[in-house]
Amino acid sequence: MKFFYSSIFTFFAFATAANAQQLLRGPYQQKKTKNSINIRWRTADSTNATVYYGTSLNNLNLSVTDTTSLSDHDLELKNLQPFTK
């Protein structure tokens, strides 16, 4: 069964004060369900992470944050509209 989330735009903010993080891997999607998806990526250094997302680039009104300092990130976007295309 395929699920489509192509209309869900994401923006990745790697929060460590004002320092940008080097992206080593990803971002990529995993664990897709009808109403959720996990976004994974790896940074060079351990850091907190936030994913901002929404239905358009001009409306990134939702976010999920992990305050644990990690280099391998895995954030779940929940309560998505089913079968978004």
Sequence and secondary structure as in RCSB ss.txt:
>XXXX:A:sequence
MKFFYSSIFTFFAFATAANAQQLLRGPYQQKKTKNSINIRWRTADSTNATVYYGTSLNNLNLSVTDTTSLSDHDL
ELKNLQPFTK
>XXXX:A:secstr
     TT EEEEE  STT    EEEEEEEES  SS EEEEEEEEEEEEEEEEEESSTT   EEEEEEEEEEEEEE
EE S  TT  
